[in-house]
């Protein structure tokens, strides 16, 4: 079975996130990497509404997620070396991780993982930036 990794903040867990994770799960054993609070601050220039342990617990509670772990603070891609995925699934609008740079990092770390961009699910309704602005 393929080992599949996804990344995300998952601050306000919504149906769009679940759709993304279920699509990733369809490829194999799903490992979800939940972003650290300080990395959300660094990449998105804002603090998460829910702390990293609350967000991790929400993901762990999803019955279709095989594993969920917190990411690394210093090197967000170190988890790839630890888990050696066969596939990395990115969200349709995930901009934190650039595909070309990710390919270069995989090569540098001697990893061979396929990169897949998941499809959007009602992005006009279920998009974190839209939902966060309403709260």
N, C-alpha and C positions, 0 to 999 in steps of 0.2 A: 504494500500500500504506500502511495506517495505521501511524503511528509510536506505539509503545506503551512506556510507562515503568512500571517497578516499583521499589519501594524495599525495602530490608531489611538486616538485620545479617548473616544467613546464617552465624552463628558455627559451628554444627555443621550442615553441609549434610546434609539428610535427605530422604527421599521426599516428605514434605509440602511442603518448599520446591520440589522438582522438579515436583511436581504443580501448584503455584501458578504457577511460571514457564512450564510448558508450556501451561497454560490462557491465560496472558497472551500467549504466543507465538501462540496460535491466532487472535488478533485482528490480527496484523501483525508489523512489524519490531520486535523486542524489544530494548530498552535497559534494563539492570539497573543501578540505582544502589545501590552497596554503602556502608553507613554507615561513617563514620569512627570510629575507636576512641574519641576524646574525646566524640563524640555518643552513642555507646552508653553511655558512663559517665554522661553528662548525663541521657539519657532513661530509662535502665534502672537507674541507680545501681549498676552493676557493670561490671567490666572484661571484655571478650571473652576467650574462651579462645584464639582464633586472632587474630593481628593483622590489620589492614585489608588489607595486601598479600597475606597468605595467603588471606584470604576472597575478595578480588578475583580471585586466580588460580584458585581453585576454581570461581567463577562463569564466568570466561572459558573454562575447560576444558569447559564444557557445550556440546555441539554444537548445541543448539537456541537458544542465546543469541547474538544478533547483535552486541551491544556490551555491555560492562560497564565502568563507571567508578566511581571513588570520589566520594562526595558532597562537598559543601562543608562546611567546619568551622563557619562563622559562620551561613550561611543555607542550611538544608537544601533549600529549594525553589528556589534559584537555578538548579539544573540544569533546571528546567522552562523557564525563560527561554532557556537555551542550546539545548535540544533541541526545544522547541515541540511537545510530543506531541499527538497526536489523542486519545489515551486514556491514562488512568492506572489501572492495576490495583492494587488494594490486597488484601492477604491477608485472609482471613476474620476473623482475630483481631487484625489490626494496629491497635493503639490509639494509637501514636505520632502518627499523622496522622488528625485528626478530619475527617470528610467535609465538614461544614458550613464549618469554618474553611478547608479546602482550596478549596472553591468560592469563598469570599470572596477568598482569595489569588489564585486564577486570574483573577478579575474585576479585582482591583487591578493585576495584571501584564498585563492585556489579552490573556489566553490563553483559548482556548476548547477545553477538553479534556473529553471524557466521562469520568466516574469510574465504575469497575466494581469491585464487591467479588467476589473469586474465591471459589469454593466450598472447603469444608474437605475434606481427604483423610485419613481415619482419624485424627481429632484425638485420639482416646483413646490412640493409639500414637505418631503422628508430630507431636509438639508440642515445640518447642524447650525450653520450661520443664520439661517432663517428662524430656526427654532429658538436659538439663543437670544435673538433680538426681540423675541416675543416674551421673554421671561423677565 
